[in-house]
Amino acid sequence: GRKWHFKLYNLLVCDSSETAAKESSWTLRCHDEAFFCEASEKWSADDLTPEAQLTIKRTKRFRDGYAMEELDGDVEMYQSMFKRCSDIVAATVQRAIDSKKLEVRPGKKQFELFSADFMFDMTLDKVYAIEFNFSPVLFDPHANQELTTAGLKKYDTLFQLHGEKAEINDHAMIKDAVSIVFFPKEAMKNSGDNGNVGGWRVIQSF
């Protein structure tokens, strides 16, 4: 088979008081459409080429479990994978807060949109965090962005072929994140009782 990993996008926002850090809080959201990132060639211990060893580019989006057929799974399994990964992100954020690596700056708008990569064992029972990426490559075909990486060029080509149905299209995710950060009152009007906005699911407040 091919090497692959599970990529989850996360949005951490500080609801900051103008005067006191103790009156502020952090809210972690994870986007409910994660990504399947697969190497283009089958893995071999003797093949050290990037095509066989690297899983940098996103290949499929897990829409309500879509793409689970690659793993012989279903929607229920995807939800389990999502929860275990988002729990790890939440635990990491909590550790950063407890160790004062992440501190509130009263009166300042603070947020971070970042990705987190995970590996699973062959049974999909055990999950391992690989890395957190605070400069994630996002593709918005409506933003007239520069195509500075091979991945962006590939995503643009797929968008030219498939339009809004293209597998990699982050426009809605970015738009909703901007609304949550800069226009929170308007975003909350469009949220459900659980506070979710678009695909951004509330995981935990700290």
Secondary structure, DSSP 8 states (H G I E B T S, - for coil): ---EEEEEEEEEEEE--SS-GGG-EEEEEEES--EEEE-SS---TT--SHHHH---S--EE-STTTTGGGGT--HHHHHHHHHHHHHHHHHHHHHHHHTTSS---TT--EEEEEEEEEEE-TTS--EEEEEEESS-----TTTT----SHHHHHHHHHHHHHGGG-S---HHHHHHHHHHHH-HHHHHHTS-TT--BTTEEEEEE-
